[in-house]
Amino acid sequence: MSGKHIVITVNAAWNLWNYRTGIIRMLLAEGHRVTLLAPRDETVPKLTALGCDFMPIEMSRRGRAPHTEALVLAGLARSLRRLRPDAVLSFTIKNNIYAGIACRFLGIPFLPNVSGRGAVFSQSPLLVRMVVMAYRLAFGRAATVFYQNPEDRAFFLARGIGRAEQAALLPGSGVDLTAFAAVPLPGADDAPVFLMVARLLKDKGVAEYARAAARVQAQFPRARFRILGAHEDGPDYISAADLRAWQGSGWLEHPGTVPDIRPEIAAADAVVLPSYYLEGTPRALIEAAAMGRPIVTTDTPGCRDTVIDGQSGYLVAPRDAEDLGDKLLRLCEMTAQDRDAMGRASRRLAEQRFDEAIVLRLYRTALADRGI
């Protein structure tokens, strides 16, 4: 059945442009009207050029003041009441909760995507109890709840958030295997380039990456360590002073953010993410796998799913710069041919597990179950 009205909501328009264009294009191609609800940014013209509508909402990713958050919920509910869509797809924590609550009371079919638990469940016990209650309200009548790793699914169900028959597993956000095609490694034996792609949050393992870089460069002075991602002022981010010190020492290169990550991955010999943030399945890692890059990441939910340890990369202990340094040195000591073999194994894993077509098929099935 075609011609339905689908709303997609997320905490930043750039998230839609970078991670959700596949599902937007699929819905439009099937004849649906698509409206995007997100804070406005510079990607909006590109999104509307796809053929969808855009309605801005006011929201801060880091805001926690109860009065402000109540206004966000009320604003999102007003927008959905006005639009009266046939279904709402949501991504990111606040949108999952607020849109879920609004959809429950408005009787709109709701399909959230849990792309990680984030830092909220490591906060005070009182806040955690409040968040669990909000999630229960939001997900209680959801049509389908998508999870990006089995640990998150088990964690939510164990706390009475949603029901097992609602819960579906996705292979992360999926990756377009044609857009992120495999390319040869740079191939310099004694000058490997390591790339980390993440916001410069402490829990992403930035400090561990810097310490491991210092150790590796003591033995391989030509090795390079790059980190791409936004840095903001705030207690959750590494300090600007530390970042300047690491850059000044030559340990890290931080060019900021880039509009297209593919040339950066192509210039790297391996992609690293030593995160102990509660990830879903990190998009940067599955993009790196698709492009045939060995991956070094932590043995944590979501991250571990992107690597076959010892074949397509290495898993390391979280918060352990020594273990990270050991695994990066192991890559440095490999021949270019051995790193190539790891990269080919990464690409095979991406083809088997992370093809975006798998994600789109699961969404199509979930919507069809609702007559959409």
C-alpha positions as CSV (number, residue, x, y, z in Angstrom):
1,M,0.0,0.0,0.0
2,S,1.5,3.3,-1.1
3,G,0.8,7.0,-0.6
4,K,1.1,7.1,3.2
5,H,2.6,10.0,5.2
6,I,5.7,9.1,7.2
7,V,7.4,11.3,9.7
8,I,11.1,10.8,10.6
9,T,12.5,12.6,13.6
10,V,16.0,12.9,14.9
11,N,18.0,15.4,17.0
12,A,20.0,17.0,14.2
13,A,19.2,17.4,10.4
14,W,22.8,16.5,9.6
15,N,22.1,13.0,11.2
16,L,19.4,12.5,8.6
17,W,21.7,13.6,5.7
18,N,24.7,11.5,6.9
19,Y,22.9,8.3,8.1
20,R,19.3,8.1,7.0
21,T,19.1,9.0,3.3
22,G,18.8,5.4,2.4
23,I,15.5,5.0,4.2
24,I,14.3,8.4,3.0
25,R,14.9,7.5,-0.6
26,M,13.3,4.1,-0.1
27,L,10.1,5.7,1.3
28,L,9.9,8.3,-1.4
29,A,10.5,5.8,-4.2
30,E,7.6,3.8,-2.8
31,G,5.3,6.8,-3.2
32,H,5.1,7.9,0.4
33,R,5.1,11.5,1.6
34,V,8.0,12.0,4.0
35,T,8.2,14.8,6.5
36,L,11.4,15.3,8.5
37,L,11.3,16.8,12.1
38,A,14.7,18.0,13.4
39,P,16.6,21.1,14.4
40,R,17.5,23.1,11.3
41,D,21.1,23.2,10.0
42,E,23.0,23.6,6.7
43,T,21.9,20.2,5.4
44,V,18.2,21.0,5.1
45,P,18.4,22.2,1.5
46,K,20.0,18.9,0.5
47,L,17.4,16.9,2.4
48,T,14.5,18.8,0.8
49,A,16.1,18.4,-2.6
50,L,15.5,14.6,-2.2
51,G,11.8,15.4,-2.3
52,C,10.7,15.4,1.4
53,D,9.2,18.1,3.5
54,F,11.1,19.6,6.5
55,M,9.6,21.0,9.7
56,P,12.1,22.5,12.2
57,I,11.9,21.7,15.9
58,E,13.7,23.3,18.8
59,M,15.9,20.8,20.7
60,S,19.3,20.7,22.4
61,R,21.1,17.3,22.5
62,R,22.6,18.1,25.9
63,G,19.7,20.0,27.5
64,R,18.5,18.6,30.8
65,A,16.5,21.4,32.4
66,P,13.0,19.9,33.1
67,H,11.1,23.0,32.0
68,T,13.1,23.2,28.7
69,E,12.6,19.5,28.0
70,A,8.9,19.7,28.7
71,L,8.7,22.4,26.1
72,V,10.5,20.2,23.6
73,L,8.1,17.3,24.2
74,A,5.1,19.7,23.9
75,G,6.5,21.2,20.7
76,L,7.0,17.8,19.1
77,A,3.5,16.7,20.2
78,R,2.0,19.8,18.6
79,S,3.9,19.1,15.3
80,L,2.7,15.5,15.2
81,R,-0.9,16.5,16.0
82,R,-0.8,18.9,13.2
83,L,0.7,16.5,10.7
84,R,-1.2,13.4,11.7
85,P,1.1,11.0,9.9
86,D,0.4,7.3,9.3
87,A,3.6,6.4,11.1
88,V,6.6,7.9,12.9
89,L,10.2,6.7,12.6
90,S,12.5,8.0,15.2
91,F,16.3,8.0,16.0
92,T,18.4,9.3,18.9
93,I,17.5,9.2,22.6
94,K,15.3,12.3,23.1
95,N,13.4,11.8,19.9
96,N,12.7,8.2,20.7
97,I,11.3,9.2,24.1
98,Y,9.5,12.3,23.3
99,A,8.1,11.2,19.9
100,G,7.1,7.9,21.5
101,I,5.2,9.5,24.3
102,A,3.4,11.8,21.8
103,C,2.6,9.0,19.5
104,R,1.2,6.9,22.3
105,F,-1.3,9.6,23.2
106,L,-2.1,10.5,19.6
107,G,-2.6,6.9,18.5
108,I,0.1,7.1,15.8
109,P,2.1,3.9,14.9
110,F,5.7,4.4,16.2
111,L,8.9,2.7,15.2
112,P,12.0,3.9,17.2
113,N,15.6,2.9,16.5
114,V,17.8,2.5,19.6
115,S,21.3,3.4,18.3
116,G,23.0,2.9,21.6
117,R,22.2,3.7,25.3
118,G,24.5,6.8,25.5
119,A,25.7,8.1,28.8
120,V,22.3,8.6,30.4
121,F,22.2,5.2,32.1
122,S,25.5,6.0,33.9
123,Q,23.9,9.1,35.6
124,S,22.4,9.3,39.1
125,P,20.0,6.5,40.2
126,L,17.1,8.9,40.4
127,L,17.7,10.1,36.8
128,V,18.1,6.6,35.6
129,R,14.8,5.6,37.2
130,M,13.1,8.6,35.5
131,V,14.6,7.7,32.1
132,V,13.4,4.1,32.4
133,M,9.9,5.2,33.2
134,A,10.0,7.6,30.2
135,Y,11.2,4.8,28.0
136,R,8.4,2.5,29.2
137,L,5.8,5.1,28.4
138,A,7.3,5.8,25.0
139,F,7.9,2.2,23.9
140,G,4.9,0.5,25.6
141,R,2.7,0.7,22.5
142,A,5.4,1.0,19.8
143,A,4.7,-1.0,16.6
144,T,8.3,-2.1,16.4
145,V,11.4,-1.2,18.4
146,F,14.7,-1.6,16.4
147,Y,17.9,-2.3,18.3
148,Q,21.4,-2.2,16.8
149,N,23.0,-4.8,19.0
150,P,21.6,-7.7,21.1
151,E,23.1,-6.3,24.3
152,D,20.9,-3.2,24.1
153,R,17.9,-5.3,23.3
154,A,18.5,-7.5,26.4
155,F,19.2,-4.4,28.6
156,F,15.9,-2.7,27.7
157,L,13.8,-5.8,27.9
158,A,15.3,-6.7,31.3
159,R,14.0,-3.3,32.6
160,G,10.5,-3.7,31.3
161,I,11.0,-1.3,28.4
162,G,8.9,-2.7,25.6
163,R,8.1,-6.3,24.9
164,A,10.1,-9.1,23.2
165,E,7.6,-9.4,20.4
166,Q,8.2,-5.7,19.5
167,A,12.0,-5.9,19.5
168,A,13.8,-6.4,16.2
169,L,17.6,-6.4,15.6
170,L,19.2,-4.4,12.9
171,P,22.8,-4.6,11.7
172,G,23.5,-1.0,12.8
173,S,22.4,1.7,10.4
174,G,23.7,-0.3,7.4
175,V,26.1,1.0,4.8
176,D,25.7,1.6,1.1
177,L,28.2,-0.9,-0.3
178,T,28.4,0.9,-3.6
179,A,29.0,4.3,-2.2
180,F,31.5,2.9,0.3
181,A,33.3,0.7,-2.1
182,A,36.5,-1.1,-1.2
183,V,39.7,0.7,-2.2
184,P,43.4,-0.4,-1.9
185,L,45.3,0.4,1.3
186,P,47.9,3.1,1.1
187,G,50.5,0.4,1.6
188,A,53.5,2.1,3.2
189,D,55.1,-0.5,5.5
190,D,56.8,1.8,8.0
191,A,54.4,4.8,7.8
192,P,50.9,3.5,8.6
193,V,48.1,6.1,8.9
194,F,45.5,5.4,11.7
195,L,42.2,7.2,11.6
196,M,39.6,7.7,14.4
197,V,36.2,9.2,13.6
198,A,34.2,10.4,16.6
199,R,33.0,13.4,18.5
200,L,35.8,14.2,20.9
201,L,34.0,12.9,23.9
202,K,36.0,11.4,26.8
203,D,34.0,8.2,26.6
204,K,35.0,7.7,23.0
205,G,38.5,6.9,24.1
206,V,40.3,9.9,22.7
207,A,42.8,10.1,25.6
208,E,43.6,6.4,25.2
209,Y,44.1,6.9,21.5
210,A,46.5,9.8,22.2
211,R,48.5,7.8,24.7
212,A,48.7,4.8,22.4
213,A,49.8,7.1,19.5
214,A,52.7,8.4,21.7
215,R,53.8,4.8,22.4
216,V,53.6,3.7,18.8
217,Q,55.4,6.7,17.4
218,A,58.3,6.0,19.8
219,Q,58.9,2.9,17.7
220,F,57.5,3.9,14.3
221,P,58.2,7.7,14.1
222,R,56.5,8.0,10.7
223,A,53.2,6.6,11.9
224,R,50.4,9.1,11.8
225,F,47.3,9.3,14.0
226,R,44.3,11.4,12.8
227,I,41.1,12.1,14.5
228,L,38.0,13.5,12.8
229,G,35.1,14.8,14.7
230,A,33.5,17.8,16.4
231,H,34.9,19.2,19.6
232,E,32.7,21.3,22.0
233,D,33.2,22.8,25.4
234,G,31.7,20.8,28.1
235,P,32.4,18.3,30.8
236,D,31.8,15.3,28.6
237,Y,34.4,16.4,26.0
238,I,38.2,16.3,26.3
239,S,39.7,19.6,27.2
240,A,40.8,22.1,24.6
241,A,44.2,22.3,26.4
242,D,44.7,18.5,26.2
243,L,43.8,18.6,22.5
244,R,46.3,21.4,21.8
245,A,49.0,19.5,23.8
246,W,48.5,16.3,21.8
247,Q,48.6,18.2,18.5
248,G,51.6,20.1,19.6
249,S,53.5,17.0,20.5
250,G,52.8,15.5,17.1
251,W,50.8,12.6,18.5
252,L,47.5,13.6,16.9
253,E,46.3,15.4,13.9
254,H,42.8,17.0,14.3
255,P,41.5,18.6,11.1
256,G,38.0,18.9,12.6
257,T,35.1,17.6,10.5
258,V,34.9,16.9,6.8
259,P,31.8,16.8,4.4
260,D,32.8,13.4,3.0
261,I,34.5,10.8,5.1
262,R,35.4,8.5,2.2
263,P,38.7,10.2,1.1
264,E,39.9,10.1,4.8
265,I,39.1,6.4,5.1
266,A,40.8,5.7,1.8
267,A,44.0,7.5,3.0
268,A,44.1,5.4,6.2
269,D,45.6,1.9,6.8
270,A,43.3,1.2,9.7
271,V,40.4,2.8,11.5
272,V,40.4,2.9,15.3
273,L,37.6,3.5,17.8
274,P,38.6,2.8,21.4
275,S,35.1,3.8,22.7
276,Y,33.6,2.8,26.0
277,Y,30.5,5.0,25.3
278,L,27.4,2.8,25.1
279,E,27.3,2.6,21.3
280,G,24.7,1.1,19.0
281,T,26.8,-0.1,16.1
282,P,29.2,2.7,15.2
283,R,28.5,3.9,11.7
284,A,32.2,5.0,11.1
285,L,33.3,1.4,11.7
286,I,30.9,-0.2,9.3
287,E,31.8,2.4,6.7
288,A,35.5,1.6,7.3
289,A,34.8,-2.1,7.0
290,A,32.9,-1.6,3.7
291,M,36.0,0.3,2.3
292,G,38.2,-2.6,3.3
293,R,40.0,-1.2,6.3
294,P,41.3,-3.2,9.3
295,I,39.5,-2.1,12.4
296,V,40.7,-1.8,16.0
297,T,38.0,-1.2,18.5
298,T,36.9,-2.1,22.0
299,D,35.3,-5.3,23.1
300,T,32.1,-3.6,24.0
301,P,28.4,-3.8,22.8
302,G,28.1,-2.7,19.2
303,C,31.8,-2.1,18.7
304,R,32.7,-5.8,18.9
305,D,30.1,-6.7,16.2
306,T,32.2,-4.8,13.6
307,V,35.4,-7.0,13.9
308,I,36.4,-10.6,13.7
309,D,39.2,-10.5,16.2
310,G,42.5,-11.4,14.6
311,Q,41.0,-11.7,11.1
312,S,39.6,-8.3,10.1
313,G,41.1,-6.3,13.0
314,Y,41.6,-6.4,16.7
315,L,39.4,-6.0,19.8
316,V,40.9,-4.2,22.8
317,A,39.9,-3.8,26.4
318,P,38.0,-0.6,27.1
319,R,39.9,2.2,28.9
320,D,43.2,0.4,28.3
321,A,45.7,2.5,26.4
322,E,48.4,-0.3,26.8
323,D,46.3,-2.9,25.1
324,L,45.3,-0.5,22.4
325,G,49.0,0.4,21.8
326,D,49.9,-3.4,21.7
327,K,47.3,-4.0,18.9
328,L,48.3,-0.9,16.9
329,L,52.0,-2.0,17.2
330,R,50.9,-5.4,15.9
331,L,49.4,-3.7,12.8
332,C,52.6,-1.6,12.3
333,E,54.7,-4.7,12.4
334,M,52.7,-6.4,9.7
335,T,53.6,-6.3,6.1
336,A,51.4,-4.4,3.7
337,Q,50.2,-7.7,2.3
338,D,49.0,-8.9,5.8
339,R,47.1,-5.6,6.3
340,D,45.6,-6.0,2.9
341,A,44.3,-9.5,4.0
342,M,42.7,-7.9,7.1
343,G,41.1,-5.3,4.9
344,R,39.6,-7.8,2.6
345,A,38.2,-9.7,5.6
346,S,36.6,-6.4,6.8
347,R,34.9,-5.9,3.4
348,R,33.6,-9.5,3.5
349,L,32.1,-8.9,6.9
350,A,30.5,-5.7,5.7
351,E,28.9,-7.5,2.7
352,Q,27.6,-10.3,4.9
353,R,26.4,-8.3,7.9
354,F,26.1,-4.6,7.3
355,D,24.6,-4.1,3.8
356,E,22.1,-1.3,4.0
357,A,19.7,-3.4,2.0
358,I,19.2,-5.6,5.0
359,V,18.1,-2.6,7.1
360,L,15.8,-1.3,4.5
361,R,14.2,-4.7,4.1
362,L,13.5,-4.9,7.8
363,Y,11.9,-1.4,7.8
364,R,9.8,-2.3,4.8
365,T,8.5,-5.4,6.5
366,A,7.8,-3.6,9.8
367,L,5.8,-0.9,7.9
368,A,4.0,-3.5,5.8
369,D,2.8,-5.1,9.0
370,R,1.1,-1.8,9.8
371,G,-0.5,-1.7,6.4
372,I,2.0,0.9,5.1
